């Protein structure tokens, strides 16, 4: 029986790749592990940030759309990303760091029953630092060149918040199709874990009626969940179709293989394989330093590069 071992990556929209690069590298201290393009629309950047190698479960990815407008918040959307830090002392460190850099943040509080520090990036993307209590992504690798001390570095993705009108519909998809465990429930919120007791596969589902969110800069495009390999991916493709959802079928993204589907509230999920990973076309020491293209786009490199604005490095 196949199970989901946690989150794989999460993808957002940014208006400005240079500003995005500054925030996630120079303020959050993540490594830019891949600078590539949207394979379906190669005129736009696709940037990935994560641990030393961009391990599954640590990857934050962004599509740059320079003409994008602002996000109109609402329901039926992925609405917050949890990022894991080692300790409560880390929350104090990050609160001071956010104050130093003028990052919008709240006071230290709790979120999904864990010590937490909510904050936003410069485009209004909502995130929250969560104390991992030892529950970091198991294969997370320290990036020695991060400007953030090892004892406070972000250790991958934690709870991901999804806000929907039909809470029970999403609940059934998570539990009946993918085998998530329901760990708490109120009328307004439910918490599910792909691995019981572990935060790196946790989804917090909140109920909200009203108009659907209109995506823009700082909005979340989709959540990708992990599978081991292509054999498991084929299994989940069958399960998604059997449930009556439309599946994209398996798509080869070069760095991993994946499929996409929307559940009943319109939330876009991706299911992605762990490998082969970002080192398939890059050396560990120089990951993310140059524009990498999958083989099927390499012949268009000159055309693609001419359309991209160089990313400013500090």
Backbone torsions as a table, in degrees:
resi	resn	phi	psi	omega
1	UNK	NA	127.1	-178.9
2	UNK	-83.9	146.7	176.9
3	UNK	-131.1	162.7	178.1
4	UNK	-94.8	115.3	-176.0
5	UNK	-81.0	0.0	177.7
6	UNK	144.4	-169.5	176.6
7	UNK	-72.8	152.1	174.3
8	UNK	-103.8	-59.5	174.2
9	UNK	-156.9	173.7	175.8
10	UNK	-139.7	140.3	-171.1
11	UNK	-120.6	134.7	-175.2
12	UNK	-126.7	176.0	178.1
13	UNK	-114.5	131.6	173.9
14	UNK	-123.7	150.7	178.0
15	UNK	-88.2	-27.6	-171.8
16	UNK	-138.5	110.1	-175.6
17	UNK	-64.3	-36.8	-178.5
18	UNK	-66.3	-44.9	177.5
19	UNK	-65.0	-39.9	177.6
20	UNK	-60.8	-46.4	179.5
21	UNK	-59.1	-43.0	179.7
22	UNK	-62.2	-45.5	-175.5
23	UNK	-65.0	-48.4	-171.7
24	UNK	-80.3	-28.5	176.2
25	UNK	-87.1	-51.4	-168.5
26	UNK	-88.4	-21.5	178.0
27	UNK	-105.0	-51.9	179.4
28	UNK	-79.4	-16.2	175.6
29	UNK	75.2	17.1	176.8
30	UNK	-78.7	160.7	175.2
31	UNK	-92.8	133.4	169.4
32	UNK	-78.1	106.9	-172.0
33	UNK	-95.3	-14.7	178.1
34	UNK	-155.9	127.2	171.7
35	UNK	-114.8	106.3	-176.9
36	UNK	-139.9	-160.3	-179.6
37	UNK	-127.3	161.5	172.6
38	UNK	-64.0	117.2	-174.0
39	UNK	-66.8	-22.8	177.7
40	UNK	-88.1	-19.2	179.8
41	UNK	-146.8	77.8	-169.7
42	UNK	-69.5	5.1	174.2
43	UNK	-80.8	-6.9	180.0
44	UNK	-116.5	144.8	175.4
45	UNK	-64.4	150.6	165.8
46	UNK	-131.0	109.8	-175.7
47	UNK	-107.1	138.5	177.5
48	UNK	-121.1	133.9	174.6
49	UNK	-122.3	148.0	179.5
50	UNK	-175.3	-146.7	178.1
51	UNK	-84.2	-159.6	-173.6
52	UNK	-57.0	-38.4	-176.4
53	UNK	-117.4	4.6	-175.5
54	UNK	70.1	44.6	-178.6
55	UNK	-59.3	145.8	173.7
56	UNK	-54.4	135.8	-177.8
57	UNK	97.3	-9.1	178.8
58	UNK	-116.4	-3.5	-166.7
59	UNK	-90.2	122.6	167.2
60	UNK	-106.0	125.7	-176.7
61	UNK	-123.7	149.0	-175.1
62	UNK	-135.9	133.7	169.7
63	UNK	-95.9	128.8	176.4
64	UNK	-89.6	123.0	175.6
65	UNK	-128.4	93.8	-173.3
66	UNK	-59.1	-26.2	-176.7
67	UNK	-92.8	3.9	-174.3
68	UNK	-68.2	145.2	177.0
69	UNK	-91.2	-166.5	-178.4
70	UNK	-82.4	161.0	176.1
71	UNK	-80.9	133.7	171.8
72	UNK	-102.9	103.4	-171.8
73	UNK	-65.9	146.6	-179.9
74	UNK	-171.9	-158.4	-177.0
75	UNK	-96.7	-178.8	-177.8
76	UNK	54.4	55.6	-178.0
77	UNK	-154.6	157.6	169.3
78	UNK	-83.3	122.2	-163.4
79	UNK	-117.8	-8.4	178.8
80	UNK	-162.6	147.6	178.9
81	UNK	-118.9	127.0	172.7
82	UNK	-89.3	135.2	176.5
83	UNK	-121.8	134.1	-172.0
84	UNK	-89.0	136.2	172.1
85	UNK	-127.5	159.0	-168.4
86	UNK	-70.2	-32.0	-168.1
87	UNK	-153.8	170.5	174.4
88	UNK	-67.3	-30.7	173.5
89	UNK	-59.7	-33.4	178.4
90	UNK	-63.2	-36.8	178.4
91	UNK	-62.8	-39.4	177.4
92	UNK	-64.8	-42.6	177.1
93	UNK	-58.6	-46.3	-176.3
94	UNK	-70.7	-34.4	176.9
95	UNK	-61.3	-44.3	177.6
96	UNK	-64.5	-39.6	179.6
97	UNK	-66.3	-41.1	178.5
98	UNK	-63.8	-39.6	177.9
99	UNK	-63.9	-39.6	179.9
100	UNK	-62.1	-40.3	-175.3
101	UNK	-98.4	4.9	177.7
102	UNK	69.7	31.6	179.4
103	UNK	-83.2	131.3	178.4
104	UNK	-64.7	125.2	-178.6
105	UNK	-153.1	160.8	174.6
106	UNK	-97.4	-173.3	173.7
107	UNK	-80.1	162.9	175.2
108	UNK	-64.1	131.6	-173.2
109	UNK	-145.8	-152.1	171.3
110	UNK	-127.1	150.0	176.5
111	UNK	-145.2	128.5	-177.9
112	UNK	50.2	41.9	175.0
113	UNK	68.9	22.1	177.8
114	UNK	-129.4	148.9	172.7
115	UNK	-56.2	138.5	-167.5
116	UNK	-152.2	156.0	174.9
117	UNK	-135.2	100.5	178.7
118	UNK	-72.8	144.2	177.1
119	UNK	-156.5	171.4	178.0
120	UNK	-133.9	149.7	171.8
121	UNK	-81.5	-176.1	-173.3
122	UNK	-68.9	-11.8	179.2
123	UNK	-106.1	8.4	176.1
124	UNK	87.4	9.4	176.0
125	UNK	-66.6	124.3	-175.6
126	UNK	-87.4	126.6	179.0
127	UNK	-135.5	168.0	177.0
128	UNK	-149.0	129.7	173.4
129	UNK	-81.4	132.6	-177.4
130	UNK	-124.7	137.8	176.2
131	UNK	-71.9	123.2	-172.3
132	UNK	-74.2	-25.3	-176.7
133	UNK	51.6	42.4	179.0
134	UNK	83.4	-0.5	-175.3
135	UNK	-96.2	33.6	179.4
136	UNK	-66.9	163.4	174.3
137	UNK	-58.0	127.6	-167.3
138	UNK	-60.8	-30.7	-177.2
139	UNK	-102.6	15.1	177.7
140	UNK	-57.1	133.8	-178.2
141	UNK	-118.0	128.0	177.3
142	UNK	-59.7	136.1	171.6
143	UNK	-100.7	107.7	-171.9
144	UNK	-64.4	-24.6	-176.8
145	UNK	-91.5	5.8	177.3
146	UNK	-64.4	145.8	177.0
147	UNK	-77.6	-7.4	178.2
148	UNK	-95.7	132.2	179.1
149	UNK	-57.2	146.2	-176.5
150	UNK	-53.2	-39.3	-175.3
151	UNK	-70.0	-7.4	178.5
152	UNK	-125.7	4.7	-176.5
153	UNK	-64.7	147.9	174.5
154	UNK	-67.3	129.8	-171.9
155	UNK	-107.7	27.0	177.9
156	UNK	111.2	-174.3	-176.4
157	UNK	-85.1	139.7	172.3
158	UNK	-112.4	-132.5	-177.0
159	UNK	-59.4	134.7	172.2
160	UNK	-113.1	127.6	-177.0
161	UNK	-95.6	131.4	176.3
162	UNK	-124.7	128.6	-178.1
163	UNK	-110.6	126.4	-173.0
164	UNK	-141.5	161.2	172.6
165	UNK	-79.5	-40.8	-174.8
166	UNK	-106.8	83.1	-175.3
167	UNK	-61.5	-44.1	-176.7
168	UNK	-65.3	-31.9	178.8
169	UNK	-63.0	-47.9	178.8
170	UNK	-66.6	-38.0	178.6
171	UNK	-58.1	-43.7	-179.1
172	UNK	-68.0	-37.3	177.3
173	UNK	-61.7	-45.7	-178.0
174	UNK	-65.5	-43.3	-174.9
175	UNK	-84.0	-44.9	-172.7
176	UNK	-82.2	-31.7	-179.4
177	UNK	-90.9	-47.6	-170.5
178	UNK	-106.1	-3.3	173.8
179	UNK	77.1	21.3	174.7
180	UNK	-66.7	152.7	177.0
181	UNK	-101.5	130.3	173.5
182	UNK	-78.5	122.1	-176.5
183	UNK	-109.5	-17.4	173.4
184	UNK	-160.3	156.4	-178.1
185	UNK	-153.9	133.6	165.5
186	UNK	-131.0	-178.1	178.7
187	UNK	-66.7	-26.2	-173.6
188	UNK	-105.4	-12.6	-172.3
189	UNK	-154.8	140.6	173.3
190	UNK	-132.5	147.4	178.8
191	UNK	-121.7	131.6	-179.4
192	UNK	-125.3	147.9	177.6
193	UNK	-131.5	133.9	177.1
194	UNK	-74.4	-31.1	172.7
195	UNK	-122.0	112.3	-172.7
196	UNK	-56.2	130.1	178.7
197	UNK	89.7	-6.0	-176.1
198	UNK	-112.1	137.1	-175.3
199	UNK	-84.0	-19.6	-173.5
200	UNK	-75.6	-0.6	172.5
201	UNK	-129.7	26.0	-173.1
202	UNK	-89.9	137.7	175.0
203	UNK	-124.3	124.7	177.0
204	UNK	-100.8	117.8	-178.0
205	UNK	-106.1	121.4	-179.6
206	UNK	-111.9	144.7	177.8
207	UNK	-91.4	133.0	173.1
208	UNK	-152.6	124.9	174.2
209	UNK	-88.4	170.7	177.5
210	UNK	114.6	-170.3	-177.2
211	UNK	-69.0	149.8	178.2
212	UNK	-71.6	150.2	176.1
213	UNK	-61.4	141.3	171.9
214	UNK	-103.8	113.2	-171.8
215	UNK	-68.7	152.5	177.2
216	UNK	-164.1	-156.5	179.2
217	UNK	-62.5	137.1	-179.0
218	UNK	81.5	6.2	176.5
219	UNK	-94.3	161.4	-177.1
220	UNK	-100.9	124.8	-174.8
221	UNK	-82.2	-49.1	179.6
222	UNK	-161.3	161.1	173.5
223	UNK	-110.7	130.7	175.1
224	UNK	-105.2	132.9	176.3
225	UNK	-109.5	155.2	-168.9
226	UNK	-87.4	144.2	162.9
227	UNK	-136.9	159.5	-172.9
228	UNK	-69.2	-49.2	-170.7
229	UNK	-155.8	-174.3	-175.2
230	UNK	-68.4	-30.4	177.6
231	UNK	-63.3	-44.7	177.8
232	UNK	-66.6	-37.4	179.3
233	UNK	-60.9	-41.5	178.2
234	UNK	-63.1	-37.9	177.0
235	UNK	-61.0	-46.8	-177.9
236	UNK	-69.9	-28.9	174.7
237	UNK	-60.8	-43.1	178.0
238	UNK	-63.2	-42.4	-177.7
239	UNK	-65.4	-41.8	179.3
240	UNK	-62.3	-45.5	-179.7
241	UNK	-66.5	-39.3	179.9
242	UNK	-62.8	-27.5	179.3
243	UNK	-79.0	-8.6	179.3
244	UNK	95.2	5.7	177.1
245	UNK	-84.7	151.0	173.9
246	UNK	-81.3	126.1	177.4
247	UNK	-105.3	142.9	175.3
248	UNK	-68.4	-16.1	-167.5
249	UNK	78.5	168.9	-176.3
250	UNK	-70.1	129.4	179.0
251	UNK	-117.1	131.0	178.7
252	UNK	-88.6	108.1	178.8
253	UNK	-94.5	11.1	178.9
254	UNK	72.4	-52.4	179.7
255	UNK	-81.2	-19.9	174.0
256	UNK	-164.9	166.8	172.4
257	UNK	-109.9	148.1	-173.2
258	UNK	-155.3	171.4	170.5
259	UNK	-140.2	161.0	-176.6
260	UNK	-128.3	145.2	171.6
261	UNK	-155.5	156.9	174.4
262	UNK	-108.6	132.2	177.0
263	UNK	-83.2	-173.0	-167.3
264	UNK	-64.0	-25.3	177.8
265	UNK	-88.4	-1.6	-179.0
266	UNK	91.4	6.3	178.6
267	UNK	-71.5	128.4	-179.5
268	UNK	-88.1	120.9	174.5
269	UNK	-110.1	145.4	168.5
270	UNK	-116.7	144.8	171.8
271	UNK	-116.4	121.7	-169.4
272	UNK	-130.2	143.3	179.1
273	UNK	-77.2	153.3	179.2
274	UNK	-64.3	-35.2	-174.2
275	UNK	-120.4	174.7	6.3
276	UNK	-79.3	-15.7	176.4
277	UNK	94.4	177.8	-171.1
278	UNK	-79.8	-10.7	178.1
279	UNK	-85.1	1.3	-179.4
280	UNK	-63.1	-28.3	179.0
281	UNK	-131.1	24.3	-178.9
282	UNK	-154.0	150.7	176.3
283	UNK	-82.9	141.3	-177.1
284	UNK	-54.6	-38.7	-175.3
285	UNK	-69.5	-24.1	-174.3
286	UNK	-121.0	18.9	180.0
287	UNK	-54.7	136.3	172.9
288	UNK	78.1	3.6	-175.5
289	UNK	-87.9	-19.2	179.0
290	UNK	-133.5	167.2	179.5
291	UNK	-75.0	117.9	176.1
292	UNK	-103.0	136.9	177.5
293	UNK	-123.8	141.9	174.2
294	UNK	-64.2	155.5	-174.6
295	UNK	-52.5	-35.7	-175.8
296	UNK	-73.0	-11.4	176.7
297	UNK	-106.0	-6.7	-173.2
298	UNK	-60.8	-34.8	-179.6
299	UNK	-67.1	-15.6	-179.9
300	UNK	-103.1	14.1	-173.2
301	UNK	-53.4	-48.9	-176.3
302	UNK	-60.3	-46.3	178.8
303	UNK	-60.6	-43.6	-178.4
304	UNK	-66.1	-46.0	-177.7
305	UNK	-63.9	-33.2	-179.8
306	UNK	-65.9	-25.3	-177.8
307	UNK	-90.1	-12.7	-176.4
308	UNK	-96.4	135.3	173.4
309	UNK	-78.8	130.7	178.1
310	UNK	-56.2	141.1	178.2
311	UNK	-82.9	128.1	-179.8
312	UNK	-75.5	130.0	178.4
313	UNK	-108.7	136.3	177.5
314	UNK	-84.6	NA	NA
